[in-house]
Amino acid sequence: MHIKKISLFHLVMLALGSLIGSGWLFGAWEASKIAGPAAILSWVVGGVVIGAIAYTYIEIGAMFPESGGMSKYAQYTHGSLLGFIAAWANWISLITIIPIEAVAAVQYMSSWPWSWANWTHQFLSNGTVTTSGLFVVFIFILVFTLLNYGSVSILTRFTSLISVFKIGMPLLTVVMLMVSGFHPGNYGSSFHEFFPYGTATIFSATTAAGIIFSFDAFQTVINMGAEITHPEKNIARGITISLVITGIIYVLLQSTFITAIPPHVIAASGWHGINFSSPFADLAILLGMHWLSVLLYIDAFVSPFGTGVSFVASAGRALYAMAGNHHIPQFLGRINPRYGIPRVAMLVDTLLSIVMVALFRSWSLLATVLSTATLIAYLTGPVTAISLRTMGADLYRPVRLKSLPWLAPVAFVLASLAVYWAMWPTTIQVIAIIILGLPFYFYYEWRNHFQELKAAIKPSLWMLAYLVFISLMSYAGAHEFNGSGWIHYPWDFLVITCFSLGFYYWGIHSWTRSDFAAAKALNAQAKANSENWQDD
């Protein structure tokens, strides 16, 4: 049966639906509280970090267009253990983003100002979802899943519709707030006024304000690889277009937030003292635009909703891909023959998302810890891309990136710094989450009489050593990043850069061909599909 594939337009809309979620509604305010007007640089830094990482995945994604590809690439070059660590970290972050967005939607509902909506105010108490709010979160998660449970065309039509609104609303907010209140003097006229809390806050804001979290959904494009029309071209286009559009919108929103705040508010309490429940809606009310605040409250429901729907698709395909690595139950990899989607994986993701939010009801806790898990998974991207240049020099490459040899180590260093910026004790918490998955790996290795384990350990040692290093570095690092202060800022950046380069070069010289046959077969199929398309 012919299964409809995703066009470039729908792919970009799907990516934007993932990228523009709850982050834009709170990110600018949170970043301003941390870094003052210098927060605008935090968005640039965050965009550069994720952009560099995404760049390394473009070549790999075009070579191996498959559903849940982000969960398989590391295994192709470095064996089953590293592949499992990367896939597990990535999958955990994906299934947690689903309840994060549901919690965000419910949290925004709890502050609706209309008299008929007073019943929503009981959904949240002191930043934590209440029991009644939890049931509403469960309903959101179930709806997210049901919208993915049919054909891909249903998903793409929904996300295309909702993405138009999600793009239009931030742009309308930018225009109206700039017209109603524009105070460029808020940027300050001196170094101290622009950096009121020092330069280190530029970097800490990238994680604490959810900036990295707001950008990292580019992998939606990668994970839909097998369902994209002409993936040899559209994967690169989809990632580039969606990240550029998102980056422009976020920078405009941050600048607008900085310049729209009345100067007397800053003078009274400083940037740290700006306290909003629903930042842009509260700012619109402060400037007398009640109609805009109504639209913003509605969008505060729509944006997280669209992102949650998109990430159900990504999480399901990630779990499906992990089943193909033979270290979790195989029934999770079943594909529905009618619609071509991993329904069983989606159901399991839904159940685990419900369990996750029942245990951890705080949006900020889930977002901070598990965004860092995503960065750990992303560290394998630059290493895999360069390793493939050596071990798979003769493979079909629809896209060959000229800058990859020097940009891959840069991306690895930037990802390492971003993990450090998440601050102690987040790093050790992330490692604990990764360790939770290892019993699954060793159980299936035991069932297979440890046939792969010996060959898989050596190619993975660089990552295991890296995780120990970054944990110790986070503990011993500068006070600005919640460390013990043994290594001061900015010398901590220099130490991380030097050691990260060492781990990177260790990684690219540790590849193995133990799982390379599957990669070659998939690459050959991608080449055949491309040739058939050209013939048509």
Secondary structure, 3 states (H helix, E strand, C coil): CCCCCECHHHHHHHHHHHHCCCHHHHHHHHHHHHHHHHHHHHHHHHHHHHHHHHHHHHHHHHHCCCECHHHCHHHHHHHHHHHHHHHHHHHHHHHHHHHHHHHHHHHHHCCCCCHHHHHHHHHEECCEECHHHHHHHHHHHHHHHHCCCCCHHHHHHHHHHHHHHHHHHHHHHHHHHHHHCCCHHHHCCCHHHHCCCCCHHHHHHHHHCCHHHHHHHHHHHHHEHHHECCHHHHHHHHHHHHHHHHHHHHHHHHHHHHHHCCHHHHHHHCHHHCCCCCHHHHHHHHCCCHHHHHHHHHHHHHHHHHHHHHHHHHHHHHHHHHHCCCCCCHHHHCCCCCCCCCHHHHHHHHHHHHHHHHHCCCHHHHHHHHHHHHHHHHCHHHHHHHHHHHHCCCCCCCCCCCCHHHHHHHHHHHHHHHHHHCCCCHHHHHHHHHHHHHHHHHHHHHHCCCCCHHHHHHHHHHHHHHHHHHHHHHHHCCHHHCCCCCCCCCHHHHHHHHHHHHHHHHHHCCCCCCCHHHHHHHHHHHHHHHHHHHHC
